[in-house]
């Protein structure tokens, strides 16, 4: 995340914009943007998308690193993280190289977790349940997906998920576009 915060600040300076200018373009507060640039706050994909739009760059530019061409992700380099507003734990499984279009993740859903936010965005989502079970609500239809089952749908349909079990559920997730 540190490189994302640095990239936000670098883009603002390259465009000769003040925090107030970026605030007006994004609808995000000056204090929040200042915290982002200092790396003292969490950043949602939605907020990052607003920032990318303000600088007229694709959201993927925050994740590109010209010198990083890692194709193999060793288990010791897999670091779980959480996204603001979500109780799910994510672990990036994909390599790091420019131009990639898939985002493979291992997702662990806490017992009895219900996602409050309904999402809809460009792309596709594929999930394979490794352990437990997950209820996927896609376009108002509920699908119970158990260990060994999979689901694949266009991300532009309203969707959310929940873990109906009293134990964690683990899911292999592959989404487009690249978000991390």
Secondary structure, DSSP 8 states (H G I E B T S, - for coil): -HHHHHHHHHHHHHTT--HHHHHHHH---HHHHHHHHHT-S---HHHHHHHHHHHT--GGGGT--TT--B----GGG---EE-TT---EEEE-S-B-TT---EEEEEEE-TT-B----B--SSEEEEEEEESEEEEEETTEEEEEETT-EEEEETTS-EEEE--SSS-EEEEEEEES---
